[in-house]
């Protein structure tokens, strides 16, 4: 699609999930210990804010205290999910010493990439997003600087799908939103056509 159409599709997708975003914000606030929330602002600028105590600091002369019962199951769920992530195994093509050696070398190489890219950290971050919001993403990115693929966790706020789609299979496209300085984008896409530069 053209940059202009893509921009319009992303705006439609963003508007379509406004309710979901507010629910995610509430869930995140609760696990941060902010239970007494109020809505401030209007229109698209509406947001949640911690309510302030009244001038007397109490109802009927008593201070209000909230015991957050979500923290314990929240931490327990994340702890369980943080140890459940994909593992790998490389089988030799035959029982020969040469093939066994190649399989062992390949497995050690995978182990190196796993630790070098801190994949476990990204999976743990996804576990936190999944526990709070029920959604998260893992994005495979090619870096031309070191000519390698890297993975990065994607928050549900930056994972975009076609308007009306509930699953990835129902969407004609999936986008990962990222924020960059406009000057850097113009420099990166300076060889593109005027329509692309205008969209930036």
N, C-alpha and C positions, 0 to 999 in steps of 0.2 A: 504493500500500500504506500501511497504518497505520504510524506511527513505530515501534511495538513490533515489527511484522513486519520492517520494514526493518532495524532494529537486529539482529534475529536472523539475517537473510540476510547482513548484513555480517560478523557474527561467523563464520558458516559459511564465507564466502568467505575470510576471514582464516586460519582453521584449515586450509582446503584447500590454501593455497599456502605453508604453513610451510616445506616443503622448498625451494621456489623461493627464498624469502627468504634461507635459509641459503646457498644457492649464490650469490646476488647479493652477500651479505656477504663471502663468500670472494673473489669476483672483485674487488670494490672494495678489499679489503684487499691483494690482490696488486699492483694497480696503484699502491697507496700505499707499496709496499715492505715490506709485512708478510707474509713468506712462512712464517715459523715460528710457526704458529698452534696453539692448543689450545682445547678446549671446556671452559668452566667453567659452573657452575650446573646446575640440574636442571629438568625439566618445561618449561613455557612460558618460564622465565627463563634457559634455556640461551643462551649467547652465546660468540662467539669472542674470544680474548684472545691477545696476543703472548706467547709463551713466554719466560720469563726464563732467562738463561744459568745454568749450574750454578755452584757456589761456586768451582770451580777455573777457570771461564771457558773451558774447552776440553775437547775430547775427545782424550785421549792427549797433553795438553799443548799442543794447537794450537787457535788461535782459529778459529771458524767464520765464513765469509764467503759471502754469497749474492749472486750477480750476477743482477739482475732483467732477463731478456731480453724481458720483455713490454712494457717502457716504450716502446721504439722503435716496434714495430708499432702499439702503442696510440696513440701520438701521431700517427703517420702516418695511421692510419685516421680519427682525429678531424679532422686537417687536411684530408683529402679530403672528408669529409662536411660540414665547415663551409662549403665553397664550393658545395655542391650543395643549394640550397634553391629553393622555388617562386619563379618570377618572373611578371610580368604584362605584358600589353599591351592597350591600348584601341584598337579599330579604329573609325574614323568610320562613321556610318550611310550616308554618301554622299560624293561627291568635292567637295561644296560647302565653301567657306571656313568657313562657320558650323559645320558638323558636324566639320570637321577641328580647329577651335579648341576645340570641346567635348571632343573626344577627347583632345587634348593637355592640357587643363585637368584632366580626370578622371585622367589618368595621373600628373600632378604631385600631385594630391590623394592618390592611393594611395601615391606615394613619400613624401609627408609623414607619413601614418599609419604607414608601415613604419618610418621612423626615429623618430617620436615615441613609438611603443610599444616600440621596441627589439626588433623581431621577430627580427632576426638573432641577438641575444644568446640568446633563447629557443630558437631552432633549434640553436645551438651547444651549449646545455645538454642538449637532447634527444639530440644526437649523442654526447655523453659517456655518457649513460644507456644509449643503444642499444649502444654499443661494449662497455660493461661487463656489461650485464644482458640485452640483446636486446629491451628493452621501454621505452617512454616514451609520454607523451601530450601533446597540446596542447589546452588548454581555452579555449574562447571564453566570456568573461564580460561581461555587461552591467553597466555602472556607472551607477546612477541619478544619481550626483552630477554627472557631466559628460555624461550621456546619450549615452555611446559604448560600443562593444564593445572589449574588450581581450583579448589572448591571454596565456596563462601556461603555462609548461612544467610538466608533472606527472611526478614520479618514479614508477617502477614500484611503489614501496612504498605510494604513495597512489592508485594506479589500481586500482579494485576491479571485479570482474565476478562474475556468478553462479557458485556452486559447480559445478565440473566443466566449466565453459566454457573452451575453449582460445583461441577468437577472439571478437571482439566480436559477430559474426553469430550465434554460438551462445548468447549471453547475452540474457536477457530485459531486463536493465538493465545500465548501466555507471555507476559512481559515482566521483567524485573526492573523496577524503578530505582534509580540511583541519582544522587545529587552531586553536581560538579560545578566548578566556577566556569562561567560562560566563556571567559577568555581562553581557558584550556580546551573547551569543546571546539571553539572556532579554529584553534591551532591544530587540533587533531583531525578536523574534517575540512581543512582549507582546500583540499583537492576535489571536494564534492561540488555538485551543481548549486546554482543560486537558490533553488527551492529548499534544499537541505539547510543551507546557511541561514536562510530567512526563518526557517522553523526553529533554529537555535536561538 
